[in-house]
Structure formats: structure tokens, C-alpha cells
Amino acid sequence: MHTEGSWKEQKIKLKDRFAAITDNDLLFEVGKKEEMFEKIRIKLDKTKEEFSKIIAEL
């Protein structure tokens, strides 16, 4: 699990890299990280493997 500070940095990087991502897409709820990531992955039209790589590179 990411610390709050690193998540803030990752959100900025995701928004910079993908214009389609909004602040609402990146709202983190405790226990719902996987659901949030799945919604973003679908919005970006990425496979699970592609999206996992994107997150790992942040």
C-alpha cells in the first residue's frame, strides 16, 4: 500500500501522462484501491498487464 504522500505524487504523474484521467477518477477510498484502478484501466483502454506496468513505473 502506498503512503498518502506517494499516492499524491502518483496521481499527479497519472494526470500528467493521461489527459483523460480526472480528479474524480483518482479519489482513493480505503479498501477500494482495486476498484479505482480497474475503472482507470478501463477508461484508458489498457490491459491489466499494461496498467500494472504503468503503475509500477510511477
PDB file of N, CA, C and O in Angstrom:
ATOM      1  N   MET A   1       0.849  -1.193   0.000  1.00  0.00           N
ATOM      2  CA  MET A   1       0.000   0.000   0.000  1.00  0.00           C
ATOM      3  C   MET A   1       0.878   1.233   0.000  1.00  0.00           C
ATOM      4  O   MET A   1       1.890   1.294   0.699  1.00  0.00           O
ATOM      5  N   HIS A   2       0.491   2.186  -0.769  1.00  0.00           N
ATOM      6  CA  HIS A   2       1.249   3.419  -0.873  1.00  0.00           C
ATOM      7  C   HIS A   2       0.916   4.343   0.285  1.00  0.00           C
ATOM      8  O   HIS A   2      -0.203   4.343   0.797  1.00  0.00           O
ATOM      9  N   THR A   3       1.905   5.129   0.691  1.00  0.00           N
ATOM     10  CA  THR A   3       1.614   6.140   1.702  1.00  0.00           C
ATOM     11  C   THR A   3       0.832   7.268   1.036  1.00  0.00           C
ATOM     12  O   THR A   3       0.818   7.384  -0.189  1.00  0.00           O
ATOM     13  N   GLU A   4       0.195   8.082   1.835  1.00  0.00           N
ATOM     14  CA  GLU A   4      -0.611   9.167   1.281  1.00  0.00           C
ATOM     15  C   GLU A   4       0.236  10.098   0.428  1.00  0.00           C
ATOM     16  O   GLU A   4      -0.211  10.528  -0.635  1.00  0.00           O
ATOM     17  N   GLY A   5       1.445  10.418   0.866  1.00  0.00           N
ATOM     18  CA  GLY A   5       2.320  11.306   0.110  1.00  0.00           C
ATOM     19  C   GLY A   5       2.671  10.746  -1.247  1.00  0.00           C
ATOM     20  O   GLY A   5       2.623  11.467  -2.243  1.00  0.00           O
ATOM     21  N   SER A   6       3.024   9.470  -1.307  1.00  0.00           N
ATOM     22  CA  SER A   6       3.387   8.897  -2.596  1.00  0.00           C
ATOM     23  C   SER A   6       2.171   8.785  -3.513  1.00  0.00           C
ATOM     24  O   SER A   6       2.313   8.918  -4.729  1.00  0.00           O
ATOM     25  N   TRP A   7       0.992   8.546  -2.968  1.00  0.00           N
ATOM     26  CA  TRP A   7      -0.208   8.494  -3.799  1.00  0.00           C
ATOM     27  C   TRP A   7      -0.465   9.853  -4.427  1.00  0.00           C
ATOM     28  O   TRP A   7      -0.852   9.932  -5.593  1.00  0.00           O
ATOM     29  N   LYS A   8      -0.252  10.941  -3.657  1.00  0.00           N
ATOM     30  CA  LYS A   8      -0.433  12.285  -4.213  1.00  0.00           C
ATOM     31  C   LYS A   8       0.505  12.500  -5.395  1.00  0.00           C
ATOM     32  O   LYS A   8       0.102  13.061  -6.414  1.00  0.00           O
ATOM     33  N   GLU A   9       1.739  12.062  -5.266  1.00  0.00           N
ATOM     34  CA  GLU A   9       2.715  12.182  -6.356  1.00  0.00           C
ATOM     35  C   GLU A   9       2.295  11.321  -7.550  1.00  0.00           C
ATOM     36  O   GLU A   9       2.391  11.759  -8.697  1.00  0.00           O
ATOM     37  N   GLN A  10       1.838  10.119  -7.287  1.00  0.00           N
ATOM     38  CA  GLN A  10       1.420   9.223  -8.367  1.00  0.00           C
ATOM     39  C   GLN A  10       0.201   9.773  -9.110  1.00  0.00           C
ATOM     40  O   GLN A  10       0.113   9.648 -10.331  1.00  0.00           O
ATOM     41  N   LYS A  11      -0.733  10.378  -8.383  1.00  0.00           N
ATOM     42  CA  LYS A  11      -1.911  10.974  -9.016  1.00  0.00           C
ATOM     43  C   LYS A  11      -1.488  12.053 -10.006  1.00  0.00           C
ATOM     44  O   LYS A  11      -2.000  12.119 -11.124  1.00  0.00           O
ATOM     45  N   ILE A  12      -0.559  12.889  -9.590  1.00  0.00           N
ATOM     46  CA  ILE A  12      -0.085  13.969 -10.458  1.00  0.00           C
ATOM     47  C   ILE A  12       0.555  13.388 -11.716  1.00  0.00           C
ATOM     48  O   ILE A  12       0.311  13.874 -12.820  1.00  0.00           O
ATOM     49  N   LYS A  13       1.370  12.355 -11.550  1.00  0.00           N
ATOM     50  CA  LYS A  13       2.028  11.730 -12.695  1.00  0.00           C
ATOM     51  C   LYS A  13       1.014  11.100 -13.642  1.00  0.00           C
ATOM     52  O   LYS A  13       1.145  11.223 -14.860  1.00  0.00           O
ATOM     53  N   LEU A  14       0.006  10.428 -13.096  1.00  0.00           N
ATOM     54  CA  LEU A  14      -1.028   9.819 -13.936  1.00  0.00           C
ATOM     55  C   LEU A  14      -1.792  10.887 -14.719  1.00  0.00           C
ATOM     56  O   LEU A  14      -2.037  10.728 -15.915  1.00  0.00           O
ATOM     57  N   LYS A  15      -2.165  11.969 -14.044  1.00  0.00           N
ATOM     58  CA  LYS A  15      -2.909  13.035 -14.715  1.00  0.00           C
ATOM     59  C   LYS A  15      -2.057  13.715 -15.772  1.00  0.00           C
ATOM     60  O   LYS A  15      -2.567  14.100 -16.825  1.00  0.00           O
ATOM     61  N   ASP A  16      -0.766  13.869 -15.505  1.00  0.00           N
ATOM     62  CA  ASP A  16       0.133  14.472 -16.491  1.00  0.00           C
ATOM     63  C   ASP A  16       0.278  13.575 -17.722  1.00  0.00           C
ATOM     64  O   ASP A  16       0.340  14.067 -18.849  1.00  0.00           O
ATOM     65  N   ARG A  17       0.331  12.279 -17.507  1.00  0.00           N
ATOM     66  CA  ARG A  17       0.558  11.320 -18.591  1.00  0.00           C
ATOM     67  C   ARG A  17      -0.713  11.032 -19.390  1.00  0.00           C
ATOM     68  O   ARG A  17      -0.650  10.789 -20.595  1.00  0.00           O
ATOM     69  N   PHE A  18      -1.860  11.059 -18.720  1.00  0.00           N
ATOM     70  CA  PHE A  18      -3.124  10.708 -19.368  1.00  0.00           C
ATOM     71  C   PHE A  18      -4.151  11.809 -19.133  1.00  0.00           C
ATOM     72  O   PHE A  18      -4.708  11.925 -18.041  1.00  0.00           O
ATOM     73  N   ALA A  19      -4.395  12.604 -20.148  1.00  0.00           N
ATOM     74  CA  ALA A  19      -5.313  13.738 -20.030  1.00  0.00           C
ATOM     75  C   ALA A  19      -6.738  13.296 -19.700  1.00  0.00           C
ATOM     76  O   ALA A  19      -7.510  14.074 -19.140  1.00  0.00           O
ATOM     77  N   ALA A  20      -7.092  12.063 -20.039  1.00  0.00           N
ATOM     78  CA  ALA A  20      -8.460  11.582 -19.806  1.00  0.00           C
ATOM     79  C   ALA A  20      -8.767  11.342 -18.328  1.00  0.00           C
ATOM     80  O   ALA A  20      -9.935  11.243 -17.952  1.00  0.00           O
ATOM     81  N   ILE A  21      -7.749  11.249 -17.498  1.00  0.00           N
ATOM     82  CA  ILE A  21      -7.958  10.968 -16.075  1.00  0.00           C
ATOM     83  C   ILE A  21      -8.324  12.249 -15.339  1.00  0.00           C
ATOM     84  O   ILE A  21      -7.671  13.282 -15.488  1.00  0.00           O
ATOM     85  N   THR A  22      -9.378  12.156 -14.544  1.00  0.00           N
ATOM     86  CA  THR A  22      -9.838  13.319 -13.778  1.00  0.00           C
ATOM     87  C   THR A  22      -9.550  13.124 -12.288  1.00  0.00           C
ATOM     88  O   THR A  22      -9.193  12.031 -11.847  1.00  0.00           O
ATOM     89  N   ASP A  23      -9.712  14.195 -11.530  1.00  0.00           N
ATOM     90  CA  ASP A  23      -9.556  14.099 -10.077  1.00  0.00           C
ATOM     91  C   ASP A  23     -10.536  13.078  -9.501  1.00  0.00           C
ATOM     92  O   ASP A  23     -10.189  12.333  -8.585  1.00  0.00           O
ATOM     93  N   ASN A  24     -11.754  13.042 -10.034  1.00  0.00           N
ATOM     94  CA  ASN A  24     -12.754  12.088  -9.541  1.00  0.00           C
ATOM     95  C   ASN A  24     -12.319  10.651  -9.775  1.00  0.00           C
ATOM     96  O   ASN A  24     -12.601   9.778  -8.955  1.00  0.00           O
ATOM     97  N   ASP A  25     -11.634  10.396 -10.888  1.00  0.00           N
ATOM     98  CA  ASP A  25     -11.136   9.049 -11.162  1.00  0.00           C
ATOM     99  C   ASP A  25     -10.130   8.608 -10.108  1.00  0.00           C
ATOM    100  O   ASP A  25      -9.983   7.417  -9.835  1.00  0.00           O
ATOM    101  N   LEU A  26      -9.448   9.567  -9.528  1.00  0.00           N
ATOM    102  CA  LEU A  26      -8.335   9.277  -8.620  1.00  0.00           C
ATOM    103  C   LEU A  26      -8.693   9.415  -7.148  1.00  0.00           C
ATOM    104  O   LEU A  26      -7.804   9.434  -6.297  1.00  0.00           O
ATOM    105  N   LEU A  27      -9.973   9.512  -6.837  1.00  0.00           N
ATOM    106  CA  LEU A  27     -10.378   9.584  -5.426  1.00  0.00           C
ATOM    107  C   LEU A  27     -10.135   8.234  -4.769  1.00  0.00           C
ATOM    108  O   LEU A  27     -10.693   7.218  -5.185  1.00  0.00           O
ATOM    109  N   PHE A  28      -9.306   8.235  -3.748  1.00  0.00           N
ATOM    110  CA  PHE A  28      -8.940   6.994  -3.074  1.00  0.00           C
ATOM    111  C   PHE A  28      -9.855   6.767  -1.883  1.00  0.00           C
ATOM    112  O   PHE A  28     -10.015   7.639  -1.028  1.00  0.00           O
ATOM    113  N   GLU A  29     -10.451   5.585  -1.841  1.00  0.00           N
ATOM    114  CA  GLU A  29     -11.240   5.178  -0.689  1.00  0.00           C
ATOM    115  C   GLU A  29     -10.579   3.949  -0.083  1.00  0.00           C
ATOM    116  O   GLU A  29     -10.205   3.021  -0.800  1.00  0.00           O
ATOM    117  N   VAL A  30     -10.438   3.946   1.215  1.00  0.00           N
ATOM    118  CA  VAL A  30      -9.815   2.818   1.898  1.00  0.00           C
ATOM    119  C   VAL A  30     -10.555   1.536   1.527  1.00  0.00           C
ATOM    120  O   VAL A  30     -11.782   1.465   1.601  1.00  0.00           O
ATOM    121  N   GLY A  31      -9.789   0.531   1.130  1.00  0.00           N
ATOM    122  CA  GLY A  31     -10.362  -0.752   0.777  1.00  0.00           C
ATOM    123  C   GLY A  31     -10.903  -0.844  -0.645  1.00  0.00           C
ATOM    124  O   GLY A  31     -11.418  -1.889  -1.044  1.00  0.00           O
ATOM    125  N   LYS A  32     -10.793   0.237  -1.414  1.00  0.00           N
ATOM    126  CA  LYS A  32     -11.356   0.241  -2.770  1.00  0.00           C
ATOM    127  C   LYS A  32     -10.304   0.568  -3.827  1.00  0.00           C
ATOM    128  O   LYS A  32     -10.645   1.025  -4.918  1.00  0.00           O
ATOM    129  N   LYS A  33      -9.041   0.339  -3.518  1.00  0.00           N
ATOM    130  CA  LYS A  33      -7.965   0.646  -4.460  1.00  0.00           C
ATOM    131  C   LYS A  33      -8.123  -0.149  -5.748  1.00  0.00           C
ATOM    132  O   LYS A  33      -7.989   0.410  -6.837  1.00  0.00           O
ATOM    133  N   GLU A  34      -8.402  -1.428  -5.642  1.00  0.00           N
ATOM    134  CA  GLU A  34      -8.515  -2.273  -6.837  1.00  0.00           C
ATOM    135  C   GLU A  34      -9.660  -1.813  -7.740  1.00  0.00           C
ATOM    136  O   GLU A  34      -9.517  -1.805  -8.962  1.00  0.00           O
ATOM    137  N   GLU A  35     -10.791  -1.431  -7.150  1.00  0.00           N
ATOM    138  CA  GLU A  35     -11.912  -0.949  -7.944  1.00  0.00           C
ATOM    139  C   GLU A  35     -11.546   0.347  -8.660  1.00  0.00           C
ATOM    140  O   GLU A  35     -11.884   0.527  -9.830  1.00  0.00           O
ATOM    141  N   MET A  36     -10.860   1.245  -7.969  1.00  0.00           N
ATOM    142  CA  MET A  36     -10.435   2.505  -8.561  1.00  0.00           C
ATOM    143  C   MET A  36      -9.487   2.235  -9.726  1.00  0.00           C
ATOM    144  O   MET A  36      -9.650   2.801 -10.807  1.00  0.00           O
ATOM    145  N   PHE A  37      -8.489   1.364  -9.505  1.00  0.00           N
ATOM    146  CA  PHE A  37      -7.530   1.046 -10.562  1.00  0.00           C
ATOM    147  C   PHE A  37      -8.228   0.408 -11.757  1.00  0.00           C
ATOM    148  O   PHE A  37      -7.876   0.691 -12.902  1.00  0.00           O
ATOM    149  N   GLU A  38      -9.211  -0.449 -11.503  1.00  0.00           N
ATOM    150  CA  GLU A  38      -9.936  -1.106 -12.593  1.00  0.00           C
ATOM    151  C   GLU A  38     -10.697  -0.078 -13.434  1.00  0.00           C
ATOM    152  O   GLU A  38     -10.696  -0.167 -14.661  1.00  0.00           O
ATOM    153  N   LYS A  39     -11.336   0.884 -12.798  1.00  0.00           N
ATOM    154  CA  LYS A  39     -12.065   1.925 -13.534  1.00  0.00           C
ATOM    155  C   LYS A  39     -11.110   2.748 -14.389  1.00  0.00           C
ATOM    156  O   LYS A  39     -11.414   3.059 -15.541  1.00  0.00           O
ATOM    157  N   ILE A  40      -9.953   3.101 -13.827  1.00  0.00           N
ATOM    158  CA  ILE A  40      -8.965   3.881 -14.580  1.00  0.00           C
ATOM    159  C   ILE A  40      -8.433   3.053 -15.746  1.00  0.00           C
ATOM    160  O   ILE A  40      -8.294   3.562 -16.858  1.00  0.00           O
ATOM    161  N   ARG A  41      -8.137   1.785 -15.496  1.00  0.00           N
ATOM    162  CA  ARG A  41      -7.605   0.894 -16.534  1.00  0.00           C
ATOM    163  C   ARG A  41      -8.575   0.808 -17.711  1.00  0.00           C
ATOM    164  O   ARG A  41      -8.165   0.880 -18.869  1.00  0.00           O
ATOM    165  N   ILE A  42      -9.861   0.653 -17.407  1.00  0.00           N
ATOM    166  CA  ILE A  42     -10.874   0.563 -18.454  1.00  0.00           C
ATOM    167  C   ILE A  42     -10.988   1.891 -19.209  1.00  0.00           C
ATOM    168  O   ILE A  42     -11.096   1.909 -20.435  1.00  0.00           O
ATOM    169  N   LYS A  43     -10.963   2.982 -18.479  1.00  0.00           N
ATOM    170  CA  LYS A  43     -11.049   4.307 -19.106  1.00  0.00           C
ATOM    171  C   LYS A  43      -9.889   4.532 -20.064  1.00  0.00           C
ATOM    172  O   LYS A  43     -10.059   5.137 -21.122  1.00  0.00           O
ATOM    173  N   LEU A  44      -8.707   4.043 -19.691  1.00  0.00           N
ATOM    174  CA  LEU A  44      -7.522   4.209 -20.537  1.00  0.00           C
ATOM    175  C   LEU A  44      -7.420   3.135 -21.611  1.00  0.00           C
ATOM    176  O   LEU A  44      -6.522   3.184 -22.452  1.00  0.00           O
ATOM    177  N   ASP A  45      -8.330   2.166 -21.593  1.00  0.00           N
ATOM    178  CA  ASP A  45      -8.344   1.068 -22.558  1.00  0.00           C
ATOM    179  C   ASP A  45      -7.015   0.304 -22.549  1.00  0.00           C
ATOM    180  O   ASP A  45      -6.416   0.051 -23.594  1.00  0.00           O
ATOM    181  N   LYS A  46      -6.577  -0.054 -21.345  1.00  0.00           N
ATOM    182  CA  LYS A  46      -5.330  -0.808 -21.159  1.00  0.00           C
ATOM    183  C   LYS A  46      -5.648  -2.195 -20.627  1.00  0.00           C
ATOM    184  O   LYS A  46      -6.649  -2.400 -19.941  1.00  0.00           O
ATOM    185  N   THR A  47      -4.777  -3.147 -20.956  1.00  0.00           N
ATOM    186  CA  THR A  47      -4.910  -4.475 -20.356  1.00  0.00           C
ATOM    187  C   THR A  47      -4.450  -4.391 -18.913  1.00  0.00           C
ATOM    188  O   THR A  47      -3.830  -3.408 -18.508  1.00  0.00           O
ATOM    189  N   LYS A  48      -4.753  -5.415 -18.145  1.00  0.00           N
ATOM    190  CA  LYS A  48      -4.291  -5.432 -16.754  1.00  0.00           C
ATOM    191  C   LYS A  48      -2.778  -5.370 -16.702  1.00  0.00           C
ATOM    192  O   LYS A  48      -2.216  -4.688 -15.845  1.00  0.00           O
ATOM    193  N   GLU A  49      -2.108  -6.072 -17.608  1.00  0.00           N
ATOM    194  CA  GLU A  49      -0.645  -6.075 -17.633  1.00  0.00           C
ATOM    195  C   GLU A  49      -0.097  -4.694 -17.987  1.00  0.00           C
ATOM    196  O   GLU A  49       0.858  -4.223 -17.369  1.00  0.00           O
ATOM    197  N   GLU A  50      -0.701  -4.049 -18.978  1.00  0.00           N
ATOM    198  CA  GLU A  50      -0.260  -2.708 -19.363  1.00  0.00           C
ATOM    199  C   GLU A  50      -0.446  -1.731 -18.208  1.00  0.00           C
ATOM    200  O   GLU A  50       0.439  -0.925 -17.920  1.00  0.00           O
ATOM    201  N   PHE A  51      -1.592  -1.804 -17.551  1.00  0.00           N
ATOM    202  CA  PHE A  51      -1.862  -0.873 -16.461  1.00  0.00           C
ATOM    203  C   PHE A  51      -0.957  -1.135 -15.271  1.00  0.00           C
ATOM    204  O   PHE A  51      -0.491  -0.194 -14.627  1.00  0.00           O
ATOM    205  N   SER A  52      -0.705  -2.397 -14.971  1.00  0.00           N
ATOM    206  CA  SER A  52       0.218  -2.727 -13.874  1.00  0.00           C
ATOM    207  C   SER A  52       1.589  -2.159 -14.135  1.00  0.00           C
ATOM    208  O   SER A  52       2.247  -1.670 -13.216  1.00  0.00           O
ATOM    209  N   LYS A  53       2.031  -2.217 -15.381  1.00  0.00           N
ATOM    210  CA  LYS A  53       3.348  -1.668 -15.738  1.00  0.00           C
ATOM    211  C   LYS A  53       3.361  -0.142 -15.570  1.00  0.00           C
ATOM    212  O   LYS A  53       4.332   0.429 -15.075  1.00  0.00           O
ATOM    213  N   ILE A  54       2.274   0.502 -15.987  1.00  0.00           N
ATOM    214  CA  ILE A  54       2.176   1.955 -15.828  1.00  0.00           C
ATOM    215  C   ILE A  54       2.282   2.343 -14.359  1.00  0.00           C
ATOM    216  O   ILE A  54       3.025   3.261 -14.012  1.00  0.00           O
ATOM    217  N   ILE A  55       1.547   1.652 -13.495  1.00  0.00           N
ATOM    218  CA  ILE A  55       1.576   1.949 -12.060  1.00  0.00           C
ATOM    219  C   ILE A  55       2.958   1.694 -11.486  1.00  0.00           C
ATOM    220  O   ILE A  55       3.455   2.484 -10.684  1.00  0.00           O
ATOM    221  N   ALA A  56       3.580   0.602 -11.889  1.00  0.00           N
ATOM    222  CA  ALA A  56       4.914   0.265 -11.379  1.00  0.00           C
ATOM    223  C   ALA A  56       5.958   1.302 -11.783  1.00  0.00           C
ATOM    224  O   ALA A  56       6.937   1.513 -11.066  1.00  0.00           O
ATOM    225  N   GLU A  57       5.754   1.939 -12.915  1.00  0.00           N
ATOM    226  CA  GLU A  57       6.717   2.935 -13.407  1.00  0.00           C
ATOM    227  C   GLU A  57       6.573   4.304 -12.761  1.00  0.00           C
ATOM    228  O   GLU A  57       7.444   5.158 -12.924  1.00  0.00           O
ATOM    229  N   LEU A  58       5.486   4.524 -12.031  1.00  0.00           N
ATOM    230  CA  LEU A  58       5.260   5.843 -11.406  1.00  0.00           C
ATOM    231  C   LEU A  58       6.239   6.120 -10.304  1.00  0.00           C
ATOM    232  O   LEU A  58       6.184   7.180  -9.682  1.00  0.00           O
TER     233      LEU A  58
END
